[in-house]
Amino acid sequence: MPPSQQSSLRNQLLTGLIPDDFDAIRPHLEAVALPVRHEIYNANLPMEHVYFPEAGIASVMTDSVGNTTEIGIIGREGMTGASIAMSTDRSPFTCYIQVEGHGLRMTSPALARLMDERPSLARRFRRSAQALAVQISATAFVNAEYALEMRMARWLLMCHDRVDGDNLVLTHEFLAMMLGVRRPGVTTTIHVLEGHRLIRASKGLITVRDRAGLEQFAESAYGLPEVEYARLMAEG
């Protein structure tokens, strides 16, 4: 069933649409659950749907010779399927849910058609795609230039931005895959952040204890994509 009111939503991309654009897109939206590991799209295959998370986090993953690494995350600030916004129906990457939640989805052809018909809608969704591209580029730079502890701090901050509260349901195995490192490296890094009293870790759960301290620890590894997202979305 389509959402009844724009103001009732939590997805920032949808709530930021001008009312006419939201009215055009609303009949195409379908409420869906987003369980962990739910597959959003596969590499190099047509995307059937785009998703607008209301809660939860999706991971954009790359796979090279069996080594799977996260290159981008999407939560309630945006949408999956940025390729559709850029006039292509597939991506060389894979996307699935890493933190469970719920959201709205619509078919990719419906979105492509509406973007052709409504320039203001297309402009906003392309800016969202640009924001994700900046995040992916920043991740590549951070992975190459920063120590694992700072990379972990950045990634936890990005997840914290996209959830309610301070608890992140994440296993060490999953963190290792997200950061492209071995599990022992994740365990050591978590101990470092715990030693600074920035987080508290238990089985399958990380709690952010000191958000400001975590930002300070991450230094310039965190922040550039977030500033760029705010700029792009403020332009309408």
Residue pairs with C-beta under 8 A, 6 or more apart in sequence:
1 30
1 31
2 26
2 27
2 28
2 29
2 30
3 9
3 26
3 29
3 31
3 104
6 14
6 15
6 17
6 19
6 22
6 26
7 15
9 15
9 54
9 104
10 54
10 55
10 76
11 52
11 53
11 54
11 76
11 77
11 78
11 79
11 103
11 104
12 76
12 77
12 78
12 233
13 52
13 77
13 78
13 79
13 124
13 125
13 128
14 22
14 25
14 29
14 52
14 104
16 124
16 233
16 236
17 25
17 121
17 124
18 120
18 236
20 118
20 120
21 118
21 120
21 121
21 124
24 114
24 117
24 118
24 121
25 106
25 111
25 114
25 121
28 106
28 107
28 110
28 111
28 114
29 52
29 104
29 105
29 106
30 104
30 105
30 106
31 102
31 103
31 104
32 51
32 102
32 103
32 104
32 105
33 102
34 51
34 53
34 55
34 56
34 58
34 97
34 100
34 101
34 102
34 103
35 97
35 100
36 97
36 98
36 99
36 100
37 96
37 97
38 96
38 97
39 94
39 95
39 96
40 47
40 49
40 51
40 58
40 80
40 81
40 95
40 96
40 97
41 47
41 48
41 80
41 81
41 90
41 91
41 94
41 95
42 94
43 63
43 91
43 92
43 93
43 94
44 90
44 91
44 92
45 90
46 89
46 90
46 108
47 81
47 83
47 84
47 89
47 90
47 91
47 108
48 107
48 108
49 81
49 105
49 106
49 107
49 108
50 79
50 80
50 81
50 84
50 105
50 106
50 108
50 111
51 58
51 79
51 80
51 81
51 103
51 104
51 105
52 78
52 79
52 103
52 104
52 105
53 74
53 75
53 76
53 78
53 79
53 80
53 101
53 102
53 103
53 162
54 76
54 101
54 102
54 103
54 104
55 76
55 101
55 102
55 103
55 163
55 164
56 75
56 97
56 99
56 100
56 101
56 102
56 103
57 73
57 74
57 75
57 97
57 98
57 99
57 101
57 159
57 162
57 163
58 73
58 74
58 75
58 80
58 95
58 96
58 97
58 98
59 70
59 72
59 73
59 95
59 96
59 97
59 98
59 178
60 70
60 71
60 72
60 73
60 74
60 93
60 94
60 95
60 132
60 136
61 68
61 69
61 70
61 71
61 93
61 94
61 95
61 96
62 68
62 69
62 71
62 92
62 93
62 94
63 69
63 94
67 180
68 177
68 180
69 177
69 178
69 179
69 180
70 98
70 139
70 177
70 178
70 179
70 180
71 93
71 136
71 139
71 140
72 132
72 135
72 136
72 139
73 98
73 135
73 158
73 159
73 162
74 80
74 95
74 132
75 161
75 162
75 163
76 103
76 162
77 131
77 161
77 162
77 229
78 128
78 131
78 132
79 85
79 125
79 128
80 95
81 95
81 108
81 111
82 91
82 128
82 129
82 132
82 133
83 89
83 90
83 91
83 129
84 108
84 111
84 112
85 111
85 115
85 122
85 125
85 126
85 128
85 129
86 126
86 129
87 112
89 108
89 112
98 170
98 174
98 178
99 159
99 162
99 163
99 168
99 169
99 170
100 169
111 125
114 121
115 121
115 122
115 125
116 122
120 236
123 236
124 233
124 236
127 232
127 233
127 235
128 232
128 233
130 232
131 225
131 228
131 229
131 232
131 233
134 224
134 225
134 228
134 229
135 225
135 229
138 224
138 225
142 150
142 151
142 154
142 221
143 151
143 180
146 154
146 221
148 179
148 181
148 185
148 189
149 189
149 192
149 193
149 217
150 217
150 218
150 219
150 221
151 179
151 221
152 175
152 179
152 186
152 189
152 190
152 193
153 193
153 198
153 214
153 215
153 217
153 218
153 221
153 222
154 218
154 221
154 222
155 175
155 178
155 179
156 168
156 193
156 199
156 206
156 208
156 214
157 211
157 214
157 215
157 218
157 222
158 222
159 168
159 170
160 166
160 168
160 208
160 211
160 214
161 226
166 207
166 208
166 209
166 211
167 205
167 206
167 207
167 208
168 205
168 206
168 207
168 208
169 204
169 205
170 204
170 205
170 206
171 203
171 204
172 183
172 186
172 187
172 190
173 183
175 186
175 190
176 182
176 183
176 185
176 186
179 185
179 186
190 199
190 201
190 206
193 199
193 214
193 217
194 200
194 201
196 213
196 217
197 209
197 210
197 213
198 208
198 209
198 210
198 213
198 214
198 217
199 206
199 207
199 208
199 209
199 210
199 214
200 206
200 207
200 209
201 207
208 214
215 222
215 223
